[in-house]
Amino acid sequence: MVKVKNNDSYGIDRLESKNAKNAIIQKLAQDFNLTPIIAEAFYKQVSIYFHEHSNISLSSGEVSYEAVSSDEPAGKHIRLTRKVTVKLRLMDINSDFEQLANFGLAGLRQHRIERLTRQTYDQQALLSYEDLALLLTTSPATVKRDIMQLRKKGKFIMTRGAKLDMGPGLSHKTIILELYFKCYSFTDIELKTNHSETSVKRYLADFIQVATLYKQNFSVNQIRLIAQKSDRLVREYCQLYDFYFKQDNERLQQLLSPQATETDSKKKSKNTGGEKHV
């Protein structure tokens, strides 16, 4: 078969220019007085935004919602914050019906608050009291009261206010890491803090970065700039490292020197040789 060299004889170039993409680029150039190159760049960027925020498949009981990114700092106007489209299970028939039967409407609402805040944070975003009130068709005051009751039960509910660590005391990240160094399992930490194992492991990765730099005698300010963490969090992590290093904490050693710890364990096992020591 002989390859056709002159594609334009079939009008291919003209036909390609008539597709939806090029029609939109042409409209952008026309409506906003842009050059074709700039209009195409706009089109590509908007396509990315559409894919991130609109192209989401949902299952029964799920909703998509625009939440503020968990990386956004305090003090920024809500309109200027970066949003993340999250997929949330608003209704889970089995667990929701059980909560409703055993604890009534308030219990169901609190159960859903736990689930929605955890799912949102796992997708690196945060819900506010107002967001939860809208999703659960109630008032922000009711949501606030529910979260206070959950916290009295030992639950840690991750909202935008909690993440920004508004108020005194240690950050929630440091509290969760303390549980890890005290040898709580990931399952226990999940139950106590309403954080998934994925979130806890993310905190551990951040801690490893800060602690490794701290061990190399970087200053707090240098660590803050390199790790892109708040001054307060870096100081807490350094104090956490100092405290558990002095205690010769096994989990700390495993985090920062996993290979050395494994080698020591093998040597110890070989030396004992299964003998009983009195």
SVG drawing of the C-alpha trace seen along z (x, -y; Angstrom):
<svg xmlns="http://www.w3.org/2000/svg" viewBox="-34 -41 60 64">
<polyline fill="none" stroke="black" stroke-width="0.4" points="0.0,0.0 1.4,-3.4 1.3,-6.0 -0.4,-9.2 2.0,-12.1 -0.2,-15.1 -2.9,-14.8 -4.1,-18.2 -5.6,-17.1 -8.3,-15.4 -8.8,-18.6 -7.7,-16.8 -6.1,-20.0 -9.4,-21.9 -11.5,-19.0 -9.3,-18.8 -9.8,-22.5 -13.6,-21.9 -13.4,-19.7 -14.8,-20.9 -11.4,-21.6 -10.4,-24.0 -13.9,-25.6 -13.5,-26.4 -9.9,-27.7 -11.2,-30.0 -14.0,-31.3 -11.5,-32.0 -9.3,-33.9 -12.2,-35.8 -14.0,-36.6 -11.0,-37.5 -8.8,-39.0 -6.1,-36.3 -3.5,-35.0 -4.2,-31.4 -1.2,-30.1 -2.4,-31.8 -6.0,-30.6 -4.8,-27.0 -2.8,-27.3 -6.0,-28.5 -8.0,-25.6 -5.4,-23.0 -5.4,-24.5 -9.2,-24.6 -9.3,-20.9 -7.1,-20.0 -9.5,-21.9 -12.5,-20.1 -10.9,-16.7 -10.0,-17.5 -13.3,-19.0 -16.1,-17.6 -15.0,-14.3 -15.9,-12.2 -17.8,-8.9 -20.1,-8.3 -21.6,-5.2 -25.0,-4.9 -25.0,-7.0 -21.9,-9.1 -21.7,-12.8 -18.9,-15.1 -18.1,-18.2 -15.7,-21.1 -13.7,-21.3 -10.7,-23.5 -7.3,-21.9 -5.7,-20.7 -2.5,-22.5 -4.1,-26.0 -2.9,-28.1 -5.0,-30.0 -6.0,-33.6 -6.7,-33.2 -10.1,-34.3 -12.2,-31.3 -12.7,-32.5 -8.9,-32.6 -8.2,-29.1 -7.5,-26.2 -10.4,-23.8 -10.3,-20.0 -13.2,-18.0 -13.8,-15.1 -15.9,-12.0 -17.9,-11.4 -20.2,-8.5 -23.1,-10.5 -25.2,-7.4 -23.9,-3.9 -27.1,-1.9 -25.8,0.9 -23.9,-1.1 -26.2,-4.1 -29.3,-2.1 -27.6,-0.4 -26.6,-3.7 -30.1,-5.1 -31.7,-2.0 -29.3,-2.1 -28.7,-5.8 -31.4,-7.7 -31.0,-10.7 -28.2,-12.4 -26.2,-9.2 -26.6,-8.8 -25.5,-12.4 -22.4,-12.0 -21.6,-8.7 -21.8,-10.5 -19.6,-13.4 -16.9,-10.9 -17.1,-9.3 -17.3,-12.5 -14.4,-14.2 -12.2,-11.2 -12.9,-10.6 -12.3,-14.3 -9.0,-14.4 -7.9,-11.2 -8.4,-13.1 -6.2,-15.9 -9.0,-18.4 -11.0,-19.6 -14.6,-20.4 -15.8,-23.2 -18.8,-23.2 -20.7,-25.0 -19.8,-22.4 -20.9,-19.6 -24.1,-21.5 -25.0,-21.7 -24.2,-18.1 -26.2,-16.9 -29.0,-19.4 -28.6,-20.8 -27.2,-23.9 -23.5,-24.7 -24.4,-25.0 -25.7,-21.5 -22.6,-20.2 -20.4,-22.0 -22.3,-20.4 -22.0,-17.0 -18.3,-17.3 -17.9,-18.4 -19.7,-15.3 -17.6,-13.1 -14.4,-14.6 -15.6,-14.0 -15.8,-10.3 -12.2,-10.5 -12.8,-10.9 -10.6,-13.3 -12.7,-14.9 -10.6,-16.5 -12.2,-19.8 -10.6,-22.9 -10.5,-24.5 -8.8,-21.5 -6.3,-21.1 -5.2,-24.8 -4.6,-24.1 -6.6,-27.0 -6.2,-27.3 -3.6,-26.1 -2.0,-22.7 -0.1,-20.3 -1.0,-19.9 -3.2,-16.9 -0.2,-15.5 2.0,-15.4 -0.7,-13.8 -1.2,-11.0 2.6,-10.4 2.8,-10.1 0.3,-7.3 2.5,-5.6 5.6,-5.9 3.7,-4.5 3.2,-1.3 -0.4,-1.7 -1.4,0.2 -2.6,-1.6 -6.1,-0.1 -6.1,-1.6 -4.9,-4.9 -7.7,-4.9 -10.3,-4.2 -9.0,-6.8 -8.4,-9.7 -10.7,-9.0 -7.7,-9.1 -7.0,-6.4 -3.8,-4.5 -2.9,-6.4 -3.1,-9.7 -1.0,-8.4 1.6,-7.1 1.7,-10.6 2.4,-12.2 5.2,-9.6 6.8,-10.5 6.7,-14.2 8.2,-13.4 11.0,-11.3 11.9,-14.2 12.0,-16.7 13.8,-14.4 16.5,-13.4 17.3,-17.1 17.3,-17.8 19.8,-14.9 22.1,-16.6 22.1,-19.8 19.9,-21.9 18.3,-24.8 14.5,-25.0 14.2,-27.8 16.1,-25.8 14.0,-22.7 10.8,-24.8 11.9,-26.1 13.0,-22.7 10.1,-20.7 7.5,-23.4 6.1,-22.9 5.0,-25.5 7.6,-26.7 5.4,-25.3 5.1,-21.9 8.8,-21.6 9.6,-22.6 7.1,-20.0 8.6,-17.3 12.1,-18.1 11.0,-17.9 9.2,-14.7 12.5,-13.3 14.5,-14.4 12.1,-12.9 11.8,-9.5 15.5,-9.3 16.5,-9.6 14.1,-6.8 15.8,-4.6 12.3,-4.2 12.3,-1.1 9.7,-2.6 11.8,-5.7 14.8,-3.6 12.8,-1.6 11.6,-4.8 15.0,-6.5 17.3,-3.5 15.2,-0.5 18.1,1.5 20.3,1.1 17.4,2.1 16.8,5.2 20.5,6.2 20.6,5.8 17.6,8.0 19.1,10.7 22.4,10.6 20.5,10.7 18.5,13.7 21.7,15.5 23.5,14.8 20.7,16.2 20.5,19.3 17.2,20.2 18.9,20.7 17.0,19.9 18.5,17.2 18.0,17.3"/>
</svg>
